[in-house]
């Protein structure tokens, strides 16, 4: 019980000790340099398969400018995680909340780097709402859990990618994570922390969510602006007014008893990432880091709190969305 409570109140740490297969856990680092000409997603994690021969650790690397994605597989024995704080090692690679150290050298990619993160904006954790999932974070049988480690921070350090040195000094980053048994069957996820006001950050996802004997369209939206966190989520009583998809855009409107949020995102081609299903890490999720998201956030009386476009937006639209799209 002590471990369960501690882990629930620390969503950023590794949750997989004592968990049986199928199980996955992964962290998502979004890294954008100051020029906004270099964009990377680094995704370390572990997958425990029903077939033990398929157990492995991994590091995924997405070059957001080219769309090239590489998947670097390690034996599960190469994975180590601190039991009481966010610190993960996979081989010679080190991951934590305040930085990453990378040493990848194989036939797909040569990537060495050491980045430090400053001015982190962690998602608040309370007893009633232990992270972005709110009280659902206490439910022990969810198919997939989600956490936000830092909504926004600045970067310092360099990468060397196939002999090219990239300086990230003054860039911006974002960190989140997922863990559980399986990714949702259908979802939309988007994120940007490149608005006119430095530090403003938006993360928003809506997914088909299994719960007890039914599945419902659950969503979580967090907008960090001028040092304030605005949450529009299913568990706080917010509703989706509209979710419409075309070949070029995603239009999503949500509101609660105080606020209304309109988001329009561009759909761009991206790279194909692997995501967990119960039997394998399946190569099926297309993620772009070249999207933009138009945001209009108002009070219900019409007062505009934010009217801006987020650059360098990450966007994933995946799976069966019939239960999410409004008619």
N, C-alpha and C positions, 0 to 999 in steps of 0.2 A: 504493500500500500504506500509506503514512504516513497519508493522509487516512482510509482505511478503519479503521485501528487507532484513530486519534484520535476519529473519529465513534463507533465502537463503545464506547469508554471514556467518551464524553460523550453519553449517550442524550438528554439534554435539548435539545441544539442542533439546528439545522436540518440534515437529512440529504439534502435534495433536489438539491443541486448535482450536475450531471452525470447525473441520473437521467432516463431516458426514460419516456414515457407507456406505460401508465397509471401514475400515481403520485399519492399524496395525503400530506399531513402536516397534523396539527392538534393543538393544545394545548387542554386542558380546565381552565378555572379554575372552581372551586366557591367561592362567596362567600356567607357567612351572617352577618348582622349580630348584634350582641350580644343583641338582644331575640328573635332567631330568628323575627321576623315578616317579614323580607325575605330571600329566597333567590334567588340568580342563578347560572346557569352561562353563562360567556362562552367561546366556542370560536372562536379565530382559526385560519386555515389556508390551504392552497393545494391546488388540484386541477389536475393535468396530464392532459388528456383525450387519447384516441386521435385524436379530431377536434380539431385545434388551435383551432378556433373556440370550443370549449367550455372552454378553459383559463381559469381565474379564481382570484382570491383571495376569501376570504370571512370574515365574522364572524357567528357564530350567537349569538343571545341568547335564553336561556330564563328566563322569570320563573317560578320554582319555586312561587310561591304561586298564581298564576292558571293556569299551564300554557300561557301564550301564548309561542310561539316565533317569532322573526323571523330571516330569512336575508338578510344584507346582502352583495351581490355587488360585487366590485371587479375591475377589469382586472388581469391577472397582473402587469403592469408596476408596479402599486401595492404589490406585495409586495417586501420587502427583509429579508434575514436576515444577521446577522453570521456569518462562516464559522467562527469559533473559540469563540464563547460564545453563550449563550442570550439573544438579543436579536432581536426581530422587529418590523417596522413594516408596517402595512397602511394606506396613506393617512396620515391624521393620528392613527392609533391605534398605541400603543406597548406591547409586551408583553415581559416579562422575568421572571426568577425572583423578584425582590424587589418587583414591583409592576406595575401596568398603568395606562395613560392612555387614555381613550376619548373619542372625538369623533364620534359617529354622529348624523347629522341627515338623515333622508329621510322619505318618506311613511309608513313603517312605525313609526318610532321616533325619538325625540330622547333621546339618552343621552350625557351628558358626565360625566367623572369622573376622579379621580386617587387610586388606592389604593396604599398601601405595605404590604409584608408583612414581619413580624419574627419571629424565632425559627424559621426554616425547619428542617424535619426531612427532609433529602434522603435518598433511597433510596441505600444504599451501593453503590459500584461497585468491583469488584476484577477482576483479570485472569481469574480462573476464573468469575466471575459479574458481568458488566458491566451490572448493573441487575436489575430484577425478572424478566426473562426468563432469567436464569442463563446457562448456556453456550449456549443457543439464540441469545443475542444475537450470537454470533460467526458464526452460520450466515447466509450471504449470499443465500439464496433463499427465505426465509420470505414467506408471503403478506402477513402483517401483523405489525408489531412494536409493542411496548407499553413505555412507560416511565413511571416515577413521578418527578416533579420534587421534590415536597414532600408528605410524608404529613400534615403538620399545621403550621399557623402562625397567628399572629394578624394582624388587619387594622387599618389606620388610614387614614382618608380618607373621602371622600363621593362619592356619585353624585347626579346630577340626572337624573331620569327623567320626561320629559314634564312639566317644571316642578316635580316633587316632589323635594325634597332628602332623601336617605337617608344617615345617618351609619353608617359601618361600624366606628368605633372600638371595639376590644375584641371584634370578631367573629372568626370562625375561617374558614380557607381550606384548600384542597387543590388540587394541580396534578398532572395527568398528561398523557400524550400518546400518539398512535398515528401510525404511518406505514407506507407500503408500497403495495401495489397494490389491495387489496380488503379490506373488512371480512369477518369470518368469516360463514359461511352461517347459523350458529346460535350463540347465546351467551347467557349470563346474566352480568350485571355489577352489583355493588353496592358502595357506599362510605358510610361514616359516620365522622366524627371529632367527634361530639358524644355523649360518654359521661360518666358521673359523674366520672371522673378526667380532668381537662383534659389534653389531649395524646394520649390514647388514640385510635388511628385504625385502621380496618379497610378494606382494599380487597381485593375477591375477584372473580375472573372465571373462567368455564369456557367453552370454545369448541371447536367442531369445527375442528381444526388440520390443514391439509394439510402433509404432510412426505414428500418423495421420492415414492413411489408409493402412499401410503396416507393416510388421514385418521384422526386419533385425538382423543379428548376430552381436551384438555390444560387444566390449570388452574393458576392462580397466586393464592395467598392471602398477604397480608402483614398481620400484626397488630403494631402499634407500641404498646407498653404499658410504662409505668414506665421509659422510656428504652431498652427492649430490643425488638429486632425478631425476631418469630417468623415463619418462612416454612414454609408447607405448599404444596408444588408438585409437579407431575408429575416435574420433573427432579431433585427431591431424594428421590424415592421415595414420596411421599405418595399416598394413594388416596382416591377418593370412595366412602364407604360408602353414601350415599343422596343422591339428588337427586330431589325430588318437587315437582311443580307442581300447584296448584289455581287456581281463578279468583281466590282471595284471598291465597294465600301461596306462598312459595318456601321449601322445606325442604332444606337442604344440610348434610351431615355429611361431614367429611374427617378423616383421621388419618394419622399417620406412626409411626415407631418409638418416639416419645416422647410425642406429644400427640394430643388429639382435640378437634375444633372443631365445635360444633353451631351452625348459623345458621338462624333462621326470620325471613323478611322478609315484610312486608305488601305486597301489590300494590295500588297506587293509580293513578288516572288521572293522566296527565301531559301533556306537550307533545310534538309530533311534530318530531323533529330530522331533518336530512339526514345521510346517511352515504354513504361512497364505494362504488360498484361500479365495474367497469372502464370503463364508458361515461359515467357521470354521477354527480353528487351527488344521490342518490335520497332522496326524502322518505318515510322508512319506519320510523324508530326512535322508539318511544315511551319517553320518559324521565320518571319522576316524581322530585321532590325532597321528597315528603311521605311517604315510606315510613319504616318503623322496622325495625331488625334486632336481634332477640334473639340474644345471643351467650353461649354457655357454652363456656369454654376450660379444659380439664383436662389434667393428666398422665394417662397410661394407668393409673396406680394409683388414680385418682379424685380426686386433689388438685385443688381448684378454683383456677385462676389468675385467671379473670375470669368474672363472671356478671352481665351488665348488658344494657341495651337502648340501642342507638345511635339517636339522634334525627336528624331532618333527613336521612334516608338517601336517597341517589340509587339508583335501580334501573332497569335495562333488561333486558327479557326479549324476545329477538328471534329470529325465523327458525325453521328446522327444528331442533327440539330432540330429535328421536327418538333420535339417537345419544348424547345426554347423560343422558337420564332413566334412572334405575335401575329395574329390574323387581322 
